[in-house]
Amino acid sequence: MDGLNTVLEYLTSVPAWYLATSVDGQPHVRPFSFAQIQDGKLWFVTARTKDVWQELLQNQRFEATSWWPGHG
């Protein structure tokens, strides 16, 4: 299994994962629960009306983390 599929398998196995963005030095973290691979890229979904969409347009850098009950 390649690294991208390993990441996808993990993200789809946890109850939620969290995406952190930053605009003008202000951090924002929110939960996500959907991810998929398409055309060799990892995708997640949000609406264009959401703050996270605008934040990612301003700064494409983000971090992701997760929590899995009983696993840390």
N, CA and C atoms as an extended XYZ file, in Angstrom:
216
Properties=species:S:1:pos:R:3:atomname:S:1:resname:S:1:resid:I:1 pbc="F F F"
N         0.858       -1.184        0.000 N   MET     1
C         0.000        0.000        0.000 CA  MET     1
C         0.897        1.238        0.000 C   MET     1
N         0.596        2.202       -0.856 N   ASP     2
C         1.413        3.412       -0.898 CA  ASP     2
C         1.006        4.371        0.220 C   ASP     2
N         1.807        5.411        0.411 N   GLY     3
C         1.578        6.344        1.507 CA  GLY     3
C         0.239        7.048        1.459 C   GLY     3
N        -0.191        7.430        0.266 N   LEU     4
C        -1.468        8.129        0.127 CA  LEU     4
C        -2.634        7.241        0.536 C   LEU     4
N        -2.609        5.990        0.131 N   ASN     5
C        -3.669        5.062        0.529 CA  ASN     5
C        -3.621        4.771        2.020 C   ASN     5
N        -2.429        4.745        2.601 N   THR     6
C        -2.300        4.552        4.048 CA  THR     6
C        -2.952        5.713        4.793 C   THR     6
N        -2.697        6.926        4.331 N   VAL     7
C        -3.310        8.113        4.949 CA  VAL     7
C        -4.822        8.053        4.815 C   VAL     7
N        -5.320        7.734        3.629 N   LEU     8
C        -6.765        7.654        3.419 CA  LEU     8
C        -7.392        6.581        4.300 C   LEU     8
N        -6.761        5.424        4.381 N   GLU     9
C        -7.294        4.348        5.223 CA  GLU     9
C        -7.398        4.809        6.671 C   GLU     9
N        -6.381        5.513        7.146 N   TYR    10
C        -6.408        6.001        8.516 CA  TYR    10
C        -7.508        7.054        8.694 C   TYR    10
N        -7.567        8.042        7.806 N   LEU    11
C        -8.562        9.113        7.953 CA  LEU    11
C        -9.990        8.592        7.921 C   LEU    11
N       -10.230        7.546        7.159 N   THR    12
C       -11.589        7.006        7.086 CA  THR    12
C       -11.879        6.007        8.198 C   THR    12
N       -10.873        5.683        9.013 N   SER    13
C       -11.105        4.739       10.111 CA  SER    13
C       -11.335        5.436       11.451 C   SER    13
N       -10.942        6.700       11.562 N   VAL    14
C       -11.124        7.428       12.819 CA  VAL    14
C       -12.489        8.112       12.822 C   VAL    14
N       -13.068        8.344       14.009 N   PRO    15
C       -14.384        8.994       14.071 CA  PRO    15
C       -14.386       10.390       13.447 C   PRO    15
N       -13.312       11.119       13.632 N   ALA    16
C       -13.186       12.455       13.040 CA  ALA    16
C       -11.712       12.814       12.988 C   ALA    16
N       -11.380       13.616       12.025 N   TRP    17
C       -10.041       14.182       11.980 CA  TRP    17
C       -10.207       15.690       11.898 C   TRP    17
N        -9.165       16.403       12.220 N   TYR    18
C        -9.265       17.848       12.379 CA  TYR    18
C        -8.306       18.552       11.435 C   TYR    18
N        -8.802       19.589       10.800 N   LEU    19
C        -8.013       20.367        9.860 CA  LEU    19
C        -7.773       21.738       10.467 C   LEU    19
N        -6.519       22.148       10.500 N   ALA    20
C        -6.153       23.445       11.061 CA  ALA    20
C        -5.655       24.361        9.954 C   ALA    20
N        -6.202       25.557        9.904 N   THR    21
C        -5.778       26.586        8.960 CA  THR    21
C        -5.302       27.796        9.754 C   THR    21
N        -4.663       28.723        9.062 N   SER    22
C        -4.231       29.961        9.708 CA  SER    22
C        -4.272       31.089        8.690 C   SER    22
N        -4.934       32.158        9.057 N   VAL    23
C        -4.977       33.363        8.232 CA  VAL    23
C        -4.605       34.535        9.130 C   VAL    23
N        -3.654       35.333        8.686 N   ASP    24
C        -3.195       36.495        9.457 CA  ASP    24
C        -2.773       36.107       10.870 C   ASP    24
N        -2.168       34.928       11.015 N   GLY    25
C        -1.671       34.483       12.310 CA  GLY    25
C        -2.736       33.954       13.253 C   GLY    25
N        -3.977       33.903       12.821 N   GLN    26
C        -5.073       33.413       13.662 CA  GLN    26
C        -5.396       31.966       13.295 C   GLN    26
N        -5.174       31.008       14.211 N   PRO    27
C        -5.461       29.608       13.894 CA  PRO    27
C        -6.953       29.290       13.980 C   PRO    27
N        -7.370       28.336       13.161 N   HIS    28
C        -8.744       27.835       13.159 CA  HIS    28
C        -8.675       26.322       12.981 C   HIS    28
N        -9.376       25.590       13.830 N   VAL    29
C        -9.393       24.126       13.760 CA  VAL    29
C       -10.841       23.672       13.706 C   VAL    29
N       -11.105       22.702       12.807 N   ARG    30
C       -12.474       22.171       12.733 CA  ARG    30
C       -12.430       20.701       12.357 C   ARG    30
N       -13.481       19.959       12.759 N   PRO    31
C       -13.523       18.518       12.458 CA  PRO    31
C       -13.963       18.248       11.024 C   PRO    31
N       -13.421       17.177       10.476 N   PHE    32
C       -13.830       16.657        9.175 CA  PHE    32
C       -14.050       15.162        9.336 C   PHE    32
N       -14.821       14.574        8.457 N   SER    33
C       -15.029       13.124        8.539 CA  SER    33
C       -15.025       12.464        7.169 C   SER    33
N       -14.711       13.221        6.121 N   PHE    34
C       -14.750       12.656        4.778 CA  PHE    34
C       -13.442       12.941        4.062 C   PHE    34
N       -12.919       11.929        3.383 N   ALA    35
C       -11.741       12.087        2.525 CA  ALA    35
C       -11.809       11.003        1.462 C   ALA    35
N       -11.209       11.281        0.306 N   GLN    36
C       -11.138       10.275       -0.751 CA  GLN    36
C        -9.934       10.572       -1.636 C   GLN    36
N        -9.536        9.589       -2.425 N   ILE    37
C        -8.467        9.775       -3.397 CA  ILE    37
C        -9.099        9.831       -4.775 C   ILE    37
N        -8.711       10.838       -5.532 N   GLN    38
C        -9.178       10.971       -6.913 CA  GLN    38
C        -8.020       11.524       -7.735 C   GLN    38
N        -7.749       10.892       -8.853 N   ASP    39
C        -6.655       11.310       -9.737 CA  ASP    39
C        -5.320       11.391       -9.001 C   ASP    39
N        -5.106       10.464       -8.054 N   GLY    40
C        -3.838       10.409       -7.340 CA  GLY    40
C        -3.643       11.485       -6.293 C   GLY    40
N        -4.726       12.175       -5.920 N   LYS    41
C        -4.645       13.227       -4.909 CA  LYS    41
C        -5.655       12.960       -3.810 C   LYS    41
N        -5.301       13.378       -2.603 N   LEU    42
C        -6.196       13.256       -1.456 CA  LEU    42
C        -7.124       14.465       -1.436 C   LEU    42
N        -8.420       14.206       -1.365 N   TRP    43
C        -9.432       15.260       -1.362 CA  TRP    43
C       -10.257       15.201       -0.084 C   TRP    43
N       -10.671       16.356        0.390 N   PHE    44
C       -11.679       16.458        1.428 CA  PHE    44
C       -12.700       17.469        0.936 C   PHE    44
N       -13.872       17.473        1.536 N   VAL    45
C       -14.981       18.263        1.004 CA  VAL    45
C       -15.428       19.323        2.004 C   VAL    45
N       -15.671       20.507        1.482 N   THR    46
C       -16.293       21.576        2.243 CA  THR    46
C       -17.111       22.419        1.264 C   THR    46
N       -17.932       23.277        1.770 N   ALA    47
C       -18.747       24.149        0.917 CA  ALA    47
C       -18.028       25.476        0.690 C   ALA    47
N       -18.265       26.063       -0.445 N   ARG    48
C       -17.659       27.363       -0.749 CA  ARG    48
C       -18.165       28.464        0.174 C   ARG    48
N       -19.242       28.222        0.873 N   THR    49
C       -19.791       29.210        1.805 CA  THR    49
C       -19.146       29.121        3.187 C   THR    49
N       -18.336       28.105        3.423 N   LYS    50
C       -17.713       27.899        4.738 CA  LYS    50
C       -16.460       28.765        4.896 C   LYS    50
N       -16.183       29.157        6.139 N   ASP    51
C       -14.972       29.931        6.427 CA  ASP    51
C       -13.717       29.181        5.997 C   ASP    51
N       -13.695       27.872        6.196 N   VAL    52
C       -12.500       27.095        5.857 CA  VAL    52
C       -12.165       27.229        4.373 C   VAL    52
N       -13.153       27.317        3.511 N   TRP    53
C       -12.918       27.500        2.073 CA  TRP    53
C       -12.164       28.812        1.828 C   TRP    53
N       -12.665       29.894        2.418 N   GLN    54
C       -12.024       31.196        2.240 CA  GLN    54
C       -10.618       31.206        2.837 C   GLN    54
N       -10.453       30.558        3.983 N   GLU    55
C        -9.136       30.502        4.620 CA  GLU    55
C        -8.137       29.758        3.744 C   GLU    55
N        -8.560       28.657        3.135 N   LEU    56
C        -7.658       27.897        2.270 CA  LEU    56
C        -7.358       28.637        0.967 C   LEU    56
N        -8.268       29.472        0.507 N   LEU    57
C        -7.973       30.303       -0.660 CA  LEU    57
C        -6.877       31.322       -0.339 C   LEU    57
N        -6.891       31.830        0.896 N   GLN    58
C        -5.899       32.821        1.315 CA  GLN    58
C        -4.555       32.191        1.655 C   GLN    58
N        -4.595       30.982        2.211 N   ASN    59
C        -3.371       30.301        2.637 CA  ASN    59
C        -3.601       28.799        2.494 C   ASN    59
N        -2.981       28.195        1.499 N   GLN    60
C        -3.214       26.781        1.208 CA  GLN    60
C        -2.513       25.835        2.180 C   GLN    60
N        -1.719       26.353        3.079 N   ARG    61
C        -1.041       25.500        4.059 CA  ARG    61
C        -2.013       25.139        5.175 C   ARG    61
N        -2.014       23.873        5.542 N   PHE    62
C        -2.869       23.422        6.634 CA  PHE    62
C        -2.204       22.236        7.310 C   PHE    62
N        -2.692       21.882        8.481 N   GLU    63
C        -2.258       20.686        9.183 CA  GLU    63
C        -3.483       19.881        9.548 C   GLU    63
N        -3.305       18.574        9.640 N   ALA    64
C        -4.396       17.675       10.020 CA  ALA    64
C        -3.936       16.799       11.168 C   ALA    64
N        -4.859       16.498       12.045 N   THR    65
C        -4.591       15.591       13.157 CA  THR    65
C        -5.872       14.821       13.432 C   THR    65
N        -5.774       13.817       14.289 N   SER    66
C        -6.969       13.025       14.597 CA  SER    66
C        -6.889       12.495       16.015 C   SER    66
N        -7.983       11.936       16.433 N   TRP    67
C        -8.064       11.282       17.729 CA  TRP    67
C        -8.847       10.007       17.525 C   TRP    67
N        -8.326        8.924       18.047 N   TRP    68
C        -8.968        7.628       17.923 CA  TRP    68
C        -9.176        7.080       19.330 C   TRP    68
N       -10.429        6.996       19.809 N   PRO    69
C       -10.686        6.535       21.174 CA  PRO    69
C        -9.961        5.224       21.472 C   PRO    69
N        -9.259        5.211       22.591 N   GLY    70
C        -8.532        4.017       23.009 CA  GLY    70
C        -7.162        3.859       22.379 C   GLY    70
N        -6.838        4.713       21.414 N   HIS    71
C        -5.540        4.620       20.744 CA  HIS    71
C        -4.698        5.879       20.919 C   HIS    71
N        -5.274        6.918       21.482 N   GLY    72
C        -4.538        8.161       21.674 CA  GLY    72
C        -4.656        9.103       20.516 C   GLY    72
